Amino acid sequence: MSRIAAPALLVLFALAAPVAGAQGGDAGRTLHDLFDREWQVRMAEFPRLATSVGVHDANDRLSSFSLESLARRDALWRGFLAELDNILLEALSEEELASEIASTALKTAGSPDDVVRTVLFLASSPYITGQTIVVDGGRSLGR
């Protein structure tokens, strides 16, 4: 599941579930910086995805699916999720939360059910392989 849903979980859980950690007015900036860093890693790790959203920095290569690359990506996503755990979403101002939601094409916060439905679809579709499914409400479209 981590190869399919970990990047999307980062965005979804950031918008859908309160977590514990950082407080004060810097929560919005910290969250935004985390999203930006995760986006840059996602674009570097998945060149075909990057190309499909108009980022052409890595058009000359393909994603690596070696065991080492998968383990490295898993560690990266776990690190992003650990950072997310340190951001207290309740500390976000209404404006900061509205800004994050407005950055999605659907203009709504996601829920864990959105990821669950995607995972169930993929689990019931054995012929789908090697795809990156981004469950972010269209947030990545505006990049």
LINSULUR-V674978 format. One record per backbone hydrogen bond with DSSP energy under -1.0 kcal/mol. NH is the residue of the N-H (numbers start at 1). CO is the residue of the C=O. E is the energy in kcal/mol with one decimal. If there is no record, write none. Layout:
BEGIN
nh->{NH | NH}
co->{CO | CO}
e->{E | E}
END
This chain:
BEGIN
nh->{5 | 6 | 9 | 10 | 11 | 12 | 13 | 14 | 15 | 16 | 17 | 22 | 27 | 30 | 31 | 32 | 33 | 34 | 35 | 36 | 37 | 38 | 39 | 40 | 41 | 42 | 43 | 44 | 45 | 46 | 50 | 51 | 52 | 53 | 54 | 55 | 59 | 61 | 70 | 71 | 72 | 73 | 74 | 75 | 76 | 77 | 78 | 79 | 80 | 81 | 82 | 83 | 84 | 85 | 86 | 87 | 88 | 89 | 91 | 92 | 97 | 98 | 99 | 100 | 101 | 102 | 104 | 106 | 114 | 116 | 117 | 118 | 119 | 120 | 121 | 122 | 123 | 124 | 125 | 128 | 139 | 141 | 143}
co->{1 | 2 | 5 | 6 | 7 | 8 | 9 | 10 | 11 | 12 | 13 | 86 | 24 | 26 | 27 | 28 | 29 | 30 | 31 | 32 | 33 | 34 | 35 | 36 | 37 | 38 | 39 | 40 | 41 | 42 | 46 | 47 | 48 | 49 | 51 | 50 | 56 | 58 | 66 | 67 | 68 | 69 | 70 | 71 | 72 | 73 | 74 | 75 | 76 | 77 | 78 | 79 | 80 | 81 | 83 | 84 | 22 | 87 | 88 | 89 | 93 | 94 | 95 | 96 | 97 | 98 | 101 | 137 | 111 | 112 | 113 | 114 | 115 | 116 | 117 | 118 | 119 | 120 | 122 | 125 | 136 | 138 | 140}
e->{-3.4 | -1.1 | -3.1 | -1.7 | -1.1 | -2.9 | -3.1 | -1.3 | -1.7 | -1.9 | -2.0 | -8.0 | -1.4 | -2.7 | -2.5 | -2.5 | -2.7 | -2.2 | -2.4 | -2.3 | -2.5 | -2.5 | -2.3 | -2.2 | -2.1 | -2.7 | -2.5 | -2.0 | -2.7 | -1.9 | -2.4 | -2.8 | -2.2 | -1.3 | -1.5 | -3.2 | -1.1 | -1.7 | -2.6 | -2.4 | -2.4 | -2.6 | -2.4 | -2.2 | -2.3 | -2.9 | -2.4 | -2.2 | -2.4 | -2.6 | -2.3 | -2.2 | -2.4 | -1.8 | -1.3 | -1.8 | -1.6 | -1.1 | -2.0 | -1.5 | -2.5 | -2.6 | -2.2 | -2.1 | -2.3 | -2.7 | -1.8 | -2.1 | -1.5 | -2.4 | -2.7 | -1.4 | -2.8 | -2.8 | -2.2 | -2.5 | -2.7 | -1.6 | -1.2 | -1.7 | -1.6 | -1.2 | -1.0}
END
